[in-house]
Amino acid sequence: MGNRAKRVNNIEGYYNSIVGAVLLAFIACYYLVSSFINLPIVVYPFNVLMVIWVAAILGIQILYAIRIKRSDMHDNGPSFIKNEHFTFSLEMKRKSTHLVGFLLICCYFWLSVPVFTMIQQLIIYFEAINANIWGIVFINVNPAYIPQMVSIFALFCATYLLMIPDLFRVFNFRSTIFKNFTKVMRDKEKNAVGPHICLTVGSLIPMLLIPNYLIAIAGIIIAVFSDAAASLVGRKFGKRKLPFAERTGKSYEGLIGGFIVAFLVPIPILLWGLNIGMTLILALIGAITVSVIDVLTPLVTDNYLNPIFASFAMYGVYLLLIL
């Protein structure tokens, strides 16, 4: 994928594809090592359900690609638009996908335990009728780990759901099942990984590595909503351009809008387990971190960088404060 982006002179897309591949390789190695030392990230039978989910998505995508190949349907492919020509309405449609960040919050705080309980009850039911499908009676997991484990499971499933069709988009746009959602893209996404993949992959890193899952989720939520706010405010009201943002067209107005949202959105999450003083300090650190990334505008997309750096910056300060 990276080479395809490079062939059309999409340097940002090239770097984003390479970084995505490195992060996915790291996640795969971390997952395998954790399972090998008997500390699985996703416990049985959720890991089996994840494999079934991947097989289902891949099967649906392949069947759709075969159907399209045999049909006479014609498609002109996606439209790649330069950043400066992106309208506010197009930006609204793209950033509406960031609302899925609410799903992570709902999954962790309200849905994880009911989902876990439902799976557990199904296992007990099948065991009671001697179906012996799963080979176990009770899921072996620390109850305190259930919200984090189910959230990671959901994030993995979301990543596969988005990533598999996106690979088909890059190599043959007509064959992707999500082509109606990728009709209009930025020019830096031509022949390269999509922004939604970058965000889910970037979000997996803090969820896997940061022991304090409230801080990990807060960092991800900062990344999700501050980026959307900065883009929308900048597109609508941006007049004064940032000094280092000639390539992206980012503005002071967008930066301020993103900073305010980045400071406010993690507060309710952090207050779930931290005092008000600690919460405000960590929210400020997260907001400063994503704002610095926004100003620097590196070639690697902030959809990777924001959730990772915001989460780890907040966790680092948290460790210093509790010493």
Buried (B, 14 or more C-beta within 10 A) or exposed (E): BBEBBBEEEBEBBBBBBBBBBEBBEBBEEBBEEBBEEEEBBBBBBBBEBBEEBBEEBBEEBEEBBEEBEEEEEEEEEBEBBEBEEBEEEBBBEBBEBBEBBEBBBEBBBEBBBEBBEEBBEEBEEBBEEEEEEBEBEEBEBEEEEBBBBBBBBBBBBBBBBBBBBBBBBBEEBBBBBBBEBBBBBBBBBBBBBBBBBBBBBBBBBBBBBBEBBBBBBBBBBBBBBBBBBBBBBBBEBBEEBBEEBEEBBBBBBBBBBBBBBBBBBBBEBBBEEBEEEBBBBBBBBBBBBBBEBBBEBEEBBBBBBBBBBBBBBBBEBBEEEEE
